[in-house]
Amino acid sequence: MNLTVEEYFEKLNIYTKYFKQITPDGSERQFFRLKFDGRPAVAVFPAPGPSGMAEARSLAKIAFHLWEKKINVPQPLFFDSCAGVVIMEDKGNERFQNLVENGSWQAIGEKYEQVLQHLAEFQIKGIEDFDTTWCYDTKSYDSSLALEREVFYFINSFLKDLVKYEPDHALSIELHKIALKVDALHYNHFLLHRDFQSRNILIQDMKPWFIDFQAARKGPLAYDVASLLLDPYTYIDTRSWPQLIHAYVNYINENLGAKIKEGLFMEDFAVVSLLRTLQVLGAFAFLTKKKGKTFFAKFIPVAISRLKEILDLFYPSTLYKLHEVVEHLGRQNRLWNFRQ
């Protein structure tokens, strides 16, 4: 886009005093709050380069699709396919993260169940008529993606670059085997958000609204559930997981026509929960060290704790090398107090 932001908005009859820039977490995109056709809205300007334009097209296409399916996402209001600008309904500032941090567990547990119900709608209704040509990155989550974007991301960005820990080949072999399990998961052809965590859930009118879904693609049912329950921005005790997962599976079976067996779902959950946590650690390391976004540094210790919990729960007598790595991380005071 050759115009400045101000010039672009002026073309839409939106002037400086009517818009305000929002600081994103890790994105290279630009966000602005404004009034559009008299409604509170958020304008999203693409990240630089061809990939930014492709990401913008995905956001717009997927947003219109989800809105038509009556899924809880902000209503898309405008898409400029030449400039890559997407304008969507503004659902406010109240993130699910804030609600969890400030509430009692009894109320929060009910809210988690509500979020998981709406997630199920996203996953199952959202995959109906979903066109994978809308996906700017990859069409599906598979073992190749898990290996490149999660296993290697963890090894290279987190262990080698941030922690300065040189893993031996045995760790790569262990994690490679876990990544290969993705292609054989039991429930593998649903709509995957891929970054389903408390900062990407807004609360308005006592309902959850999902944002940042431009990387949606086909994938396993358990992945987004794991992302939410392992979210490093909040903390929910692993002892709460069975009740929440049971309620989620029941909702799917009773309301969405699927036939999900909870035991098989948990087998999938054990695989993707590990891979998701490796991805989070890789991403937080990259954003902190390479992008200078130190906001993410304080959440690294929580993600390490989550990794240990997953190993203790699902892999107590396997993945020996990864257990060794986690023990090593636990002794690194400089990492647990990492700030830059």
Buried (B, 14 or more C-beta within 10 A) or exposed (E): BEEEBEEBBEEBEBEEEEBEEBEEEBBEBBBBBBEBEEEEBBBBBBBEEEEBBBBBBBBBBBBBBBBEBEBBBBBBBBBBEEBBBBBBBBBBEEBBBBBBEEEEEEEBBEBBBBBBBBBBBBBBBBBEEBEEEBBBBBEBBBBBBBBEBBBBBBBBBBBBBBBEBEBEEEBBEBBBEBBBBBEEBBBBEBBBBBBBBBBBBBBBEEEBBBBBBBBBBBBBBBBBBBBBBBBBBBEBEEEBBEEBBEBBBEBBBEEBEBEBEBEBBBBBBBBBBBBBBBBBBBBBBBBBBEEEBEEBBBBBBBBBBBBBBBBEEBBEEEBEBBBBBBEBBBEBEEBEEBEE
